Amino acid sequence: MLSKILPALRGVLAENRSLPRLIKTEAKGDEPVISITPGSEDVYAEIKQQLPASQSHAVTIAGYGTYAAVFPVPGSGGRAAGKIAVVTGAAQGFGYEIACSLAGEGGWVALADINEAGVQQAVAEINRELGREAAIGVTVNVADVDSLSAAIESIVKSFGGIDLFISNAGVLRAGSVKTLSERDLNFVTDVNYKGYFFSVQAVAPIMALQHQGAPDIWSDIIQINSKSGLVGSNKNGAYAGSKFGGIGLTQSFALELVADGIKVNSICPGNFYDGPLWSDPVTGLFKQYLDSGKVPGAKTFDDVKAHYEAQVPMRRGCTTPDVMKAIFYLMEQSYETGQALPVTGGQVMLS
Ligand SMILES: NC(=O)c1ccc[n+]([C@@H]2O[C@H](COP(=O)([O-])OP(=O)(O)OC[C@H]3O[C@@H](n4cnc5c(N)ncnc54)[C@H](O)[C@@H]3O)[C@@H](O)[C@H]2O)c1
């Protein structure tokens, strides 16, 4: 119930086009007290009816405790100041660096990953680097509905709601259509396609509740897709298919969720050579492609990289700062939804 009450309360307590973070606190005794019917169908209406017009910055919810509303300090800056963000697949790679950037820009960030130890280490690094408790970590399998709903519930209990959801968790099993196993196809489809669907299913109701009380404030869902969601990928059909499907979901969700003040967009990055997916010395794609002879004549990782960079008009791979510019554009652009934005150095051009 609390994961419905807190987002609705955020909307009611919104000020200056900003939703507060809600933090559990000690009651002073002078806060308004609200009481929500267990299983209520309209939590927002019950809160609105009980809260006095002169709003307090702390509210006691009968049976759940007292919550304080915390707004960003005016002038504290940052392009994500006061925003509550969730990044899936954030223990490493793009997800980790996106989480670092959002926290560095003043956001509260929940890192969600199937790698429990990795995500806790990532959170510790961000908080140590910034000198504030900007990040929390949750273990989640985005391909599992129950795991996702438990993760979202625990994030909402910590922060009060969610303003920005980055669906980044993704996996790749390359292989020919003639030989790829059903198991590998299911693995890629479950994480990349169904995981995105389940993620939006879990987070959209939270964002919708916030929007009820604050109809001027919009939330963002951004899927980290791929250039392989826009053009086919040779001997990589399971991955490309899952990413093409993701764009179909983005367009469909955008049409539906506009009514709840939620923008839904995808970002389609080019190859990210600096991340572990490519550069891990044991499991990375440079090693795999070198060993399998996929790049004719290549003798080193650098030869493999040069082969792929030569396919990019700008002659380099994608970096997280390139992706962050797209994320901030989509967050700040109030008049766009349902788009798939390439960040590929010109390798993929939209028609
Ligand atoms: N690396 C690239 O070249 C590249 C290019 C374009 C798009 N992308 C996309 O960017 C996203 C991130 O890629 P990356 O290169 O950082 O990958 P990565 O392999 O470095 O990291 C992926 C993270 O997702 C986590 N994860 C995997 N399955 C999960 C699950 N079921 N539930 C929760 N977490 C899970 C992993 O533990 C890992 O921390 C993916 O969606 C990928 O398709 C990557």
The ligand as an ORCA input file, in Angstrom:
! r2SCAN-3c Opt
* xyz 0 1
  N      27.995     -2.186    -25.326
  C      27.542     -1.763    -26.498
  O      28.292     -1.681    -27.496
  C      26.094     -1.351    -26.641
  C      25.720     -0.646    -27.790
  C      24.382     -0.258    -27.932
  C      23.468     -0.565    -26.959
  N      23.858     -1.260    -25.858
  C      22.830     -1.558    -24.848
  O      23.171     -0.878    -23.667
  C      22.710     -1.609    -22.550
  C      23.864     -1.841    -21.592
  O      24.902     -2.477    -22.283
  P      26.368     -2.636    -21.663
  O      27.316     -2.700    -22.778
  O      26.596     -1.625    -20.602
  O      26.236     -4.113    -21.045
  P      27.023     -4.812    -19.851
  O      27.013     -6.268    -20.171
  O      28.345     -4.179    -19.603
  O      26.100     -4.531    -18.569
  C      24.796     -5.036    -18.511
  C      24.339     -5.043    -17.055
  O      23.010     -5.588    -17.035
  C      22.914     -6.514    -15.952
  N      21.865     -7.491    -16.253
  C      21.910     -8.511    -17.145
  N      20.770     -9.216    -17.102
  C      19.983     -8.644    -16.165
  C      18.688     -8.925    -15.677
  N      17.978     -9.959    -16.120
  N      18.177     -8.110    -14.715
  C      18.891     -7.081    -14.239
  N      20.128     -6.772    -14.655
  C      20.662     -7.537    -15.628
  C      24.289     -7.153    -15.870
  O      24.520     -7.748    -14.607
  C      25.193     -5.945    -16.154
  O      25.535     -5.259    -14.976
  C      22.108     -2.911    -23.100
  O      20.708     -2.786    -23.190
  C      22.729     -3.015    -24.477
  O      21.924     -3.747    -25.355
  C      25.147     -1.645    -25.668
*
